[in-house]
């Protein structure tokens, strides 16, 4: 075989590199010609408040925990010991009930509205609804592991009203909710729904149980299988048709399967078996999306882990799309044409990785939302609003983290019609488009440059308003908008979220930057 000299290769490499740079420089997008490919719910960008936050109890222990809440666990000692079955207790730390009347929390949540607030999680499977106005009984009855008082649930109802949010939840399914044959009995759910209505609240949608693929970990009876789930779902569906006919039935709410499966504990059930057993029963097909497990759950194996250096890799950023393909396929076979909702998601399961609270994760956060909007997902509920490392807000101070600012910009700029942009000019440049909110004919482009070393340019033939997010270091918790740090003022008011005028022509995107381009005069006929 004839050998090729290095001298012969170098000109070819130079030409290829130059061609790539020229292509990037010459790339152009015309927002007026972008075709619609779908729509999302007005409440597309939503969030979770875990049931254990409402009741108080043990949730994922922060990496920088100082144990400040340890002494507060005594008042509700029995409840604070409740953790998912089979999990290492050292991974958890007690939190007192979240203060849902906090003025800063309410102000920041309202700025994301309208939204859905999902109050569920593994702890919801085993919580006892104490249907009286007395203080918490503390120790849960047999078959339950936590107590939810009327006062605490009224706090959720009041929060939802103040935050312009609709409530999504699930119901207790533990051994305490079952008859002598092990069949689920709706009495606890009946009391919860009746009280919600009497207190001026409404549950917009609900899953039967949280994550039935991990039913054993969530407190289901020993030997619980797909047949038992189908039997219980039949009872539940008949019950809600009478008790809450306007409530959407979500399901199955599975997690941990697909190309990046996580075997958290023994006895995992398969969604395919659950869906085959139930038949088509759901109004909305729901699932939970985690592309891996956090460092807390490293025991699940290397395949579930990622590291900081890979957080901007194409492999990591493409995982949500691949997981969605798995669950969308299940939907197509079992519940064809039903809308897709993701009722729980974050960077990783088990409370998030240490960088989940930094600008580094904001790339994943927005790419996941934008990509899945293109794929037909109607609603995404981030886990959580304000708890553990993946919270949009710091759980102790309720100060916004980078992902909160990204969510706020999305809420203000991205409409509900999803458009199809041209392919981006570089592998690490991600480009998405949706109609500009409240501007007839307008288009918003979302451009993320995940390349840490190179800038790229795109020519756009319209004047625009530019909103660029950057950070002095990728793992900073402070983020800048057009060069100014975003922060609340002394009265907890949000800063002015203003774009920077940019003329038609070539727009440059700096390394490791995220840019929303609001193009009010694009004249896209699909955005009228």
Buried (B, 14 or more C-beta within 10 A) or exposed (E): EEEEEEEEEEEEEEEEEEEEBEEBBEBEBBBBBBEBBBBBBEBBBBBBBBBBBBBBBBBBBBBEEEEEBEEEBEEBEEBBBBBBBEBEEEBBBBBBBBEBEBEBBBBBBBBBBBBBBBBBBBBBBBBBBBBEEEEBBEBBEEBBBBBBBBEBBBBBBBBBEBBBBBBBBBBBBBBBBBEEEBBBBBBBBBBBBEBBBEBEBBBBBBBBBBBBBBBBBBBBBEEBBBEBBBBBBBBBBEBBEEBBEEBBBBBBBBBBBBEBBBEBBEBBBEBBBBBEBBEEBBBBBBBBBBBBBBBBBEEBEEEBBBEBEEBBBEEBBBBBBEBBEBBBEBBEEBBEEBBBBBBBBBBBBBBBBBBBBBBBBBBBBBBBBBBBBBBBBBBBBBBBBBBBBBBBBBBEEBBBBBBBBBBBBBBBBBBBBBBEBBEBBBEBBBBBBBBBBEBEBBBBBBBBBBBEEBBBBBBBEBBBBBBBBBBEEBBBBBBBBBEEEBEBEEEBEBEEBEBEEBEEEEBEBBBBBBBBBBBBBBBBEBBE
